[in-house]
Amino acid sequence: MFAFCSETIATRSTVASKINGGIRATCVCIAFLLAVSPAIGLAQEPWRFIVTCDSRGRDDGIEKTVLRELVTEILSRDVDFVLFPGDLVSGHSASGPAEFEYQLRVWVEIMEPVYGNDIAVYLSRGNHEIADVWSAYPLSYIDPNDNFTKRWLDVFGSDLYPEQKLPDNGPAGEKFMTYSVMHKNSLIVSLDQYAGLGHEAVHKVNQRWLDAQLAANAEPHVFVAGHEPAFRALHYDCLDNRPSDRDAFWAGIRNAGGRTYFCGHDHFYDHARIDDGDGEADNDIHQYIIGGAGAPPYHWLPPYLGDNSYYTVEQWHHAEGYGYTLVEIDGPDVTLTWMERRTMDLEVPGIYEPRDMWSYTVVPELIVLSPNGNESLAAASPHTIRWKTLNDPDVNDVTIDYSSDNGQSWQQVAQRPNTGLYEWNSVPAMDSTQCLVRIADVRDAGISDVSDETFTIFECQKQLAADLNGDCYVDFLDFAIFAGDWLKCGNPFDASCD
């Protein structure tokens, strides 16, 4: 079906580089695009959405001039929805929960033309939406029955206001704050980073819930948003505070085929590629800080001084001003354009112009889930090989191979329908710590994946009578089998058996 397997196509440009023809790109043949288009939604009509955030200001907690201009921009761009990851209002300027709720309702009133045109507005909370606890330690004097979180739910989680009510499919304690939306050929995830009803600046997401959402997704595009940057730019109070949690968050997006993370917190536009060090630029995630909805602009320049783990943060474009990012989806193709207000002088009517553009195309991808590294499998025992397919439901059949010498040679296990599961009923008899599994498309071996790290296969050196499941261990799994059969009878001639 495929003429060849291309890497993700990525294009980056500014207005000047577009004029000069200086565009970074990887070319792909038309035959490939024609082949993959039916599978990944090319037949759908193109659609678009807008991302911006940080509209806090001094007038009822809002910078109203810019926010009203953005309403006009939203209505003129024929978008399906708006993604707004936090700091709607100042919060800090509110004298208490009641005034905070008033600020939110003024914000909704300004956005009413958007809501009134049936354009969904997907919000995340920012630090100013938990301003009552942002610097409050200990938290003992915060009223558990009346605080900023409770007031958020009154505005965005109430049946009284269905137009602005947010989705309620988030994890327990985070309803209307963390949620996901399936929209056309995309999964949209909006994340709370402040413990939901726990109402605390924890600088982390509910990773278990997020992983489940990403694992269940079958759409080619994944867009994730939260208020705080994952990799620190100016503010130190962000997901960088917990680097190991941040790394798990980033890996989750990558393993789901996501290419972007939208955030704010810093009041500027900063587009950076986060290089994961694997030598393939076309699978790296791009961090978009889009804090340009009216909050006072900040001045900042690299380096990125956070704990970047094994990642390298490469800035692609930076702007200090007001604006938004327009995201356009056309089948497998995504184009992101930073629209910047021509001047920061708010006495001058706002004109928004394109200043940064990046495009990419998703391609089919197989991902090994298990065994994916560091497992120990007993020879001659069963094991379920698991994998998933991204961006192409038309990978119909796969070849499953294993290696016992870290990929130097391979043995076929099976060719099977692409179900995502294969019962390896008898793991080969051997002793090796250098084992790998490979999954490949039968028709195009270039679409493949290998276990991230080696795993172990070992032969059990001793027969253990109590090893009921044959994994060469006597443990609680065997006890569970024993307990499940306790007092059962299999003798058909024994009258006491029932």
C-alpha positions as CSV (number, residue, x, y, z in Angstrom):
1,M,0.0,0.0,0.0
2,F,2.8,2.4,0.9
3,A,5.3,3.7,-1.7
4,F,7.7,4.0,1.2
5,C,7.6,4.8,4.9
6,S,8.4,8.5,5.5
7,E,9.4,10.1,8.8
8,T,7.0,12.7,10.1
9,I,7.1,15.7,7.8
10,A,8.0,18.8,9.7
11,T,8.1,22.4,8.4
12,R,9.2,25.5,10.3
13,S,9.0,29.0,9.1
14,T,8.7,32.7,10.0
15,V,7.2,35.4,7.8
16,A,10.7,36.4,6.6
17,S,11.8,32.8,6.0
18,K,8.7,32.1,4.0
19,I,9.5,35.1,1.7
20,N,13.0,33.9,1.3
21,G,12.0,30.3,0.7
22,G,13.9,29.2,3.8
23,I,11.8,26.3,4.9
24,R,12.9,23.3,6.8
25,A,11.2,20.3,5.4
26,T,11.3,16.6,4.7
27,C,9.8,15.8,1.3
28,V,7.5,12.9,0.8
29,C,6.2,11.4,-2.5
30,I,2.6,11.9,-3.6
31,A,2.1,8.1,-3.7
32,F,2.6,7.9,0.0
33,L,0.1,10.7,0.8
34,L,-2.5,9.1,-1.5
35,A,-1.9,5.8,0.2
36,V,-2.3,6.9,3.8
37,S,-5.0,9.6,3.3
38,P,-8.0,7.3,3.5
39,A,-6.7,5.6,6.7
40,I,-6.0,8.8,8.7
41,G,-8.8,11.0,7.8
42,L,-7.7,13.0,4.7
43,A,-11.3,12.7,3.4
44,Q,-12.5,14.9,6.3
45,E,-13.0,18.6,5.8
46,P,-10.1,20.7,7.2
47,W,-10.9,22.3,10.5
48,R,-9.2,24.5,13.0
49,F,-9.0,25.7,16.6
50,I,-7.3,28.5,18.5
51,V,-5.0,28.3,21.6
52,T,-4.3,31.2,23.9
53,C,-4.3,31.9,27.6
54,D,-3.3,34.3,30.4
55,S,-5.9,37.1,30.0
56,R,-5.6,38.4,33.6
57,G,-5.4,42.1,34.2
58,R,-6.5,45.0,36.5
59,D,-10.1,45.6,35.3
60,D,-12.2,43.1,37.2
61,G,-9.2,40.9,37.1
62,I,-9.1,40.9,33.2
63,E,-7.2,42.7,30.4
64,K,-10.5,43.4,28.6
65,T,-9.1,45.2,25.6
66,V,-7.0,42.3,24.4
67,L,-9.6,39.7,25.4
68,R,-12.3,41.5,23.4
69,E,-10.0,41.6,20.4
70,L,-9.4,37.9,20.7
71,V,-13.1,37.3,20.7
72,T,-13.3,39.1,17.4
73,E,-10.4,37.0,16.0
74,I,-12.0,33.8,17.2
75,L,-15.2,34.6,15.4
76,S,-13.4,35.6,12.2
77,R,-11.3,32.4,12.0
78,D,-14.1,29.9,11.6
79,V,-12.8,27.7,14.4
80,D,-14.4,24.7,16.0
81,F,-13.3,25.5,19.5
82,V,-10.9,27.5,21.7
83,L,-8.3,25.9,24.0
84,F,-7.5,28.2,26.9
85,P,-5.1,26.7,29.4
86,G,-5.5,29.0,32.4
87,D,-5.1,32.4,34.1
88,L,-8.4,33.7,32.9
89,V,-8.5,36.2,35.7
90,S,-6.0,37.7,38.1
91,G,-7.3,35.8,41.2
92,H,-4.6,37.5,43.4
93,S,-6.5,40.8,43.2
94,A,-9.7,39.1,44.5
95,S,-10.6,39.8,48.1
96,G,-12.0,36.4,48.5
97,P,-13.9,33.6,46.8
98,A,-17.0,35.7,46.0
99,E,-15.0,38.3,44.1
100,F,-13.0,35.6,42.3
101,E,-16.3,34.1,41.1
102,Y,-17.4,37.6,40.0
103,Q,-14.2,37.9,37.9
104,L,-14.9,34.6,36.3
105,R,-18.4,35.6,35.4
106,V,-17.2,38.9,33.8
107,W,-14.7,36.8,31.8
108,V,-17.6,34.6,30.6
109,E,-19.6,37.7,29.7
110,I,-16.8,39.0,27.5
111,M,-16.6,35.6,25.8
112,E,-20.4,35.3,25.3
113,P,-20.2,36.0,21.6
114,V,-18.0,32.9,21.3
115,Y,-20.3,30.7,23.4
116,G,-23.3,32.2,21.6
117,N,-21.9,31.0,18.2
118,D,-21.6,27.4,19.5
119,I,-17.9,27.6,19.7
120,A,-16.7,25.4,22.6
121,V,-14.3,26.9,25.0
122,Y,-12.1,24.3,26.8
123,L,-10.4,25.8,29.9
124,S,-7.7,24.7,32.3
125,R,-7.1,26.3,35.6
126,G,-4.0,28.4,36.0
127,N,-2.1,29.4,39.2
128,H,-4.3,32.6,39.4
129,E,-7.4,30.3,39.6
130,I,-5.9,28.9,42.8
131,A,-4.5,32.2,44.0
132,D,-6.1,31.7,47.5
133,V,-3.6,28.9,48.1
134,W,-0.7,29.7,45.8
135,S,1.4,31.2,48.6
136,A,-0.6,29.9,51.5
137,Y,1.3,27.3,53.5
138,P,0.0,25.8,55.7
139,L,-3.4,25.6,54.1
140,S,-5.3,25.3,57.4
141,Y,-7.2,28.6,57.1
142,I,-8.6,27.9,53.7
143,D,-12.3,27.1,54.0
144,P,-12.9,23.7,52.5
145,N,-16.5,24.6,51.7
146,D,-15.8,27.9,50.0
147,N,-12.6,28.5,48.1
148,F,-11.5,29.3,44.6
149,T,-11.9,25.7,43.5
150,K,-15.5,25.5,44.7
151,R,-16.3,28.8,42.9
152,W,-14.7,27.5,39.7
153,L,-17.1,24.6,39.8
154,D,-20.0,26.9,40.4
155,V,-19.2,28.7,37.1
156,F,-17.8,25.9,34.9
157,G,-19.3,22.8,36.4
158,S,-22.9,23.7,37.0
159,D,-26.0,22.5,35.2
160,L,-27.3,26.0,35.6
161,Y,-24.9,27.2,32.9
162,P,-24.8,24.4,30.2
163,E,-23.2,26.7,27.6
164,Q,-20.0,27.1,29.6
165,K,-20.1,23.8,31.5
166,L,-16.9,21.8,30.9
167,P,-16.7,18.0,30.3
168,D,-17.0,15.8,33.4
169,N,-15.1,12.7,32.3
170,G,-12.0,13.5,34.3
171,P,-10.6,11.5,37.2
172,A,-12.2,11.5,40.7
173,G,-11.7,14.8,42.4
174,E,-10.9,16.6,39.1
175,K,-14.3,16.7,37.3
176,F,-14.6,19.9,35.2
177,M,-10.9,20.6,35.7
178,T,-9.2,17.7,34.0
179,Y,-11.0,16.1,31.0
180,S,-10.7,14.9,27.4
181,V,-12.7,15.5,24.3
182,M,-12.8,13.5,21.0
183,H,-13.2,16.0,18.2
184,K,-13.3,14.7,14.6
185,N,-9.9,13.0,14.0
186,S,-8.3,14.3,17.3
187,L,-8.1,13.7,21.0
188,I,-8.0,16.9,23.0
189,V,-6.8,16.7,26.6
190,S,-7.1,19.6,29.1
191,L,-5.2,19.0,32.3
192,D,-5.4,20.4,35.8
193,Q,-2.1,20.7,37.6
194,Y,-3.4,21.7,41.0
195,A,-4.8,18.5,42.5
196,G,-8.4,19.2,41.6
197,L,-10.5,19.4,44.8
198,G,-7.2,19.0,46.7
199,H,-6.7,22.6,45.7
200,E,-2.9,22.8,46.0
201,A,0.0,23.9,43.8
202,V,1.4,20.4,43.2
203,H,2.7,21.1,39.7
204,K,1.8,17.7,38.3
205,V,-1.0,15.9,36.4
206,N,-2.9,12.8,37.0
207,Q,-0.6,10.6,35.0
208,R,-2.6,7.3,35.5
209,W,-5.8,8.9,34.1
210,L,-3.8,10.6,31.3
211,D,-2.1,7.3,30.3
212,A,-5.5,5.5,30.2
213,Q,-7.0,8.3,27.9
214,L,-4.0,8.1,25.6
215,A,-4.0,4.3,25.5
216,A,-7.7,4.2,24.5
217,N,-7.3,6.8,21.7
218,A,-7.4,5.6,18.1
219,E,-7.4,9.0,16.4
220,P,-4.2,10.2,14.6
221,H,-3.9,13.6,16.3
222,V,-3.3,14.2,20.0
223,F,-3.4,17.8,21.5
224,V,-2.6,18.2,25.2
225,A,-2.9,21.4,27.2
226,G,-2.2,22.6,30.8
227,H,-1.2,25.9,32.3
228,E,2.4,25.3,33.3
229,P,5.3,24.7,31.0
230,A,6.8,21.2,31.2
231,F,10.3,22.6,30.5
232,R,11.0,25.8,32.4
233,A,11.4,29.1,30.5
234,L,11.0,32.1,32.9
235,H,9.0,30.8,35.9
236,Y,10.5,28.2,38.1
237,D,7.1,27.1,39.5
238,C,6.1,24.7,36.8
239,L,6.2,21.0,35.9
240,D,10.0,21.3,36.0
241,N,9.6,21.2,39.8
242,R,9.1,17.4,39.5
243,P,11.4,16.3,36.7
244,S,10.7,12.6,37.0
245,D,6.9,13.2,36.9
246,R,7.4,15.6,34.0
247,D,9.5,13.0,32.1
248,A,6.7,10.4,32.5
249,F,4.2,13.0,31.3
250,W,6.3,13.8,28.2
251,A,6.9,10.1,27.4
252,G,3.2,9.5,27.6
253,I,2.5,12.2,25.0
254,R,5.3,10.8,22.8
255,N,4.2,7.2,23.0
256,A,0.7,8.3,22.0
257,G,2.0,10.0,18.9
258,G,1.5,13.6,20.2
259,R,3.7,16.3,18.8
260,T,2.6,19.4,20.8
261,Y,2.0,20.6,24.3
262,F,0.2,23.9,24.8
263,C,0.7,26.0,28.0
264,G,1.0,29.5,29.3
265,H,2.1,30.8,32.8
266,D,4.9,32.9,31.1
267,H,3.5,36.0,29.4
268,F,5.0,35.6,26.0
269,Y,5.1,33.3,23.1
270,D,7.8,30.7,23.1
271,H,8.0,27.8,20.6
272,A,10.6,25.2,21.4
273,R,11.5,21.7,20.1
274,I,12.2,19.3,23.0
275,D,15.0,17.0,21.6
276,D,14.7,13.6,23.2
277,G,18.2,12.6,22.0
278,D,17.2,9.7,19.8
279,G,18.5,11.4,16.6
280,E,15.1,11.7,15.1
281,A,13.9,15.3,15.1
282,D,10.6,14.3,13.5
283,N,9.2,12.5,16.6
284,D,10.1,15.3,19.1
285,I,7.4,17.1,20.9
286,H,7.2,20.9,20.6
287,Q,6.3,23.0,23.7
288,Y,4.2,26.0,22.9
289,I,4.0,28.7,25.6
290,I,1.2,30.9,24.5
291,G,0.6,33.4,27.4
292,G,-0.5,36.2,25.1
293,A,-4.2,36.9,25.9
294,G,-3.6,40.2,27.7
295,A,-1.5,39.6,30.9
296,P,1.5,42.0,31.2
297,P,4.2,40.7,28.8
298,Y,7.4,39.4,30.4
299,H,10.9,39.8,29.1
300,W,13.0,36.6,29.0
301,L,15.7,35.0,26.8
302,P,17.3,31.5,26.9
303,P,19.0,29.5,28.2
304,Y,16.3,27.2,29.6
305,L,17.6,26.8,33.1
306,G,15.4,24.0,34.4
307,D,16.2,20.4,35.1
308,N,15.8,19.2,31.5
309,S,16.8,15.6,32.3
310,Y,18.2,14.0,29.1
311,Y,16.2,16.4,26.9
312,T,17.6,19.4,25.0
313,V,15.4,22.4,24.7
314,E,15.9,24.2,21.4
315,Q,14.1,27.5,20.9
316,W,12.5,28.0,17.5
317,H,10.7,31.3,17.9
318,H,10.1,33.8,20.7
319,A,7.9,36.9,20.9
320,E,7.0,39.2,23.7
321,G,3.5,40.5,23.0
322,Y,-0.1,39.6,22.6
323,G,-1.6,36.9,20.4
324,Y,-2.8,33.4,19.8
325,T,-1.9,30.2,17.9
326,L,-4.2,29.1,15.1
327,V,-4.1,25.3,14.7
328,E,-5.3,23.9,11.3
329,I,-5.9,20.2,10.7
330,D,-6.3,18.8,7.2
331,G,-6.3,15.0,7.4
332,P,-2.8,13.9,8.5
333,D,-1.4,17.5,8.2
334,V,-1.2,20.0,11.0
335,T,-0.1,23.6,10.7
336,L,0.4,25.9,13.7
337,T,0.6,29.7,13.2
338,W,1.4,32.3,15.8
339,M,-0.8,35.3,15.2
340,E,0.8,38.3,16.9
341,R,-0.6,41.7,17.7
342,R,1.2,44.3,15.7
343,T,1.8,46.6,18.7
344,M,1.7,46.3,22.5
345,D,0.2,49.8,22.7
346,L,-3.4,49.0,23.7
347,E,-4.5,52.5,22.6
348,V,-3.9,51.4,19.1
349,P,-6.5,49.0,17.6
350,G,-5.2,45.5,17.4
351,I,-4.1,43.9,14.1
352,Y,-3.0,40.3,14.4
353,E,-0.4,39.0,11.9
354,P,1.4,35.6,11.3
355,R,4.9,35.6,12.8
356,D,5.8,31.9,13.3
357,M,4.6,28.8,11.5
358,W,5.3,25.1,11.9
359,S,3.8,22.1,10.1
360,Y,4.0,18.4,10.5
361,T,2.3,15.3,9.1
362,V,1.5,12.2,11.1
363,V,2.5,8.8,9.6
364,P,1.7,5.2,10.6
365,E,3.5,4.0,13.7
366,L,3.6,0.7,15.6
367,I,4.5,0.8,19.3
368,V,5.6,-2.3,21.4
369,L,3.9,-2.2,24.8
370,S,5.0,-5.6,26.2
371,P,7.6,-7.0,26.6
372,N,9.1,-3.5,26.3
373,G,12.1,-3.9,28.6
374,N,13.3,-5.3,31.9
375,E,10.7,-8.0,32.2
376,S,11.6,-11.6,33.1
377,L,9.8,-14.3,31.2
378,A,10.0,-18.0,32.1
379,A,10.8,-20.3,29.2
380,A,7.9,-22.5,28.1
381,S,5.4,-20.3,29.9
382,P,2.8,-18.1,28.2
383,H,3.2,-14.3,27.8
384,T,0.9,-11.8,26.1
385,I,2.7,-9.7,23.5
386,R,1.0,-6.3,23.3
387,W,1.4,-3.4,20.9
388,K,-0.6,-0.5,19.5
389,T,-1.0,1.2,16.2
390,L,-1.0,5.0,15.8
391,N,-2.2,7.0,12.9
392,D,-3.3,4.2,10.6
393,P,-6.1,1.7,11.2
394,D,-5.2,0.1,7.8
395,V,-2.2,-1.8,9.1
396,N,-4.1,-5.0,8.8
397,D,-1.4,-7.7,9.6
398,V,1.8,-7.7,11.5
399,T,4.9,-9.9,11.8
400,I,6.1,-10.6,15.3
401,D,9.8,-11.5,15.8
402,Y,12.0,-11.9,18.8
403,S,15.8,-11.6,19.3
404,S,17.9,-13.2,22.0
405,D,21.1,-11.3,21.1
406,N,20.0,-7.6,21.4
407,G,18.8,-7.4,17.7
408,Q,21.8,-9.0,16.0
409,S,19.5,-11.8,14.7
410,W,15.8,-12.4,14.7
411,Q,13.4,-15.4,14.8
412,Q,9.8,-15.1,13.7
413,V,7.1,-15.8,16.2
414,A,4.0,-15.3,14.1
415,Q,2.2,-13.4,11.4
416,R,-1.1,-12.3,12.8
417,P,-4.0,-9.8,12.3
418,N,-3.2,-6.5,13.8
419,T,-5.3,-6.9,17.0
420,G,-2.7,-5.4,19.4
421,L,-2.5,-8.7,21.2
422,Y,-0.8,-12.1,20.6
423,E,-0.7,-15.0,23.1
424,W,2.9,-16.2,23.0
425,N,1.8,-19.6,24.4
426,S,5.3,-21.0,24.8
427,V,8.2,-18.7,25.4
428,P,11.3,-20.3,23.8
429,A,13.6,-22.3,26.0
430,M,16.8,-20.3,26.6
431,D,18.7,-18.2,29.1
432,S,19.3,-14.7,27.9
433,T,19.2,-11.2,29.3
434,Q,19.4,-9.6,25.8
435,C,15.9,-10.3,24.4
436,L,13.8,-8.0,22.3
437,V,10.5,-8.2,20.5
438,R,9.8,-6.5,17.1
439,I,6.4,-5.8,15.6
440,A,6.3,-4.8,11.9
441,D,3.6,-4.2,9.2
442,V,3.5,-7.2,6.9
443,R,3.2,-5.0,3.8
444,D,5.8,-2.4,4.9
445,A,8.5,-3.5,7.2
446,G,9.6,0.1,7.6
447,I,6.5,0.6,9.9
448,S,7.8,-1.2,12.9
449,D,8.9,-1.0,16.5
450,V,11.2,-2.8,18.9
451,S,11.2,-3.2,22.6
452,D,12.7,0.0,24.2
453,E,15.1,-2.1,26.3
454,T,16.1,-5.7,26.6
455,F,14.2,-8.2,28.7
456,T,15.2,-11.6,30.1
457,I,14.1,-15.2,29.2
458,F,15.2,-17.9,31.6
459,E,14.7,-21.6,32.0
460,C,13.4,-22.7,35.4
461,Q,16.2,-24.9,36.9
462,K,13.9,-26.5,39.5
463,Q,10.4,-27.9,39.3
464,L,8.4,-26.4,42.1
465,A,5.2,-28.3,43.1
466,A,3.5,-25.2,44.3
467,D,4.3,-23.2,41.2
468,L,0.7,-23.4,39.9
469,N,1.0,-20.9,37.1
470,G,4.4,-22.2,35.8
471,D,6.3,-18.9,36.1
472,C,9.1,-20.5,38.1
473,Y,8.0,-18.6,41.3
474,V,5.9,-19.6,44.2
475,D,4.1,-16.4,45.2
476,F,0.8,-14.8,45.8
477,L,-0.3,-15.5,42.2
478,D,-0.1,-19.2,42.9
479,F,-1.8,-18.7,46.3
480,A,-4.7,-16.9,44.5
481,I,-5.1,-20.0,42.2
482,F,-5.0,-22.2,45.2
483,A,-7.5,-20.1,47.1
484,G,-9.8,-19.9,44.1
485,D,-10.1,-23.7,44.0
486,W,-10.2,-24.2,47.7
487,L,-12.7,-27.0,48.6
488,K,-13.7,-27.5,45.0
489,C,-14.3,-31.1,43.9
490,G,-13.8,-32.6,40.4
491,N,-14.9,-36.2,41.1
492,P,-18.1,-36.9,39.3
493,F,-18.7,-40.1,41.4
494,D,-18.5,-38.2,44.7
495,A,-22.0,-37.2,45.8
496,S,-20.6,-34.3,47.9
497,C,-19.3,-32.6,44.7
498,D,-21.8,-30.1,43.5
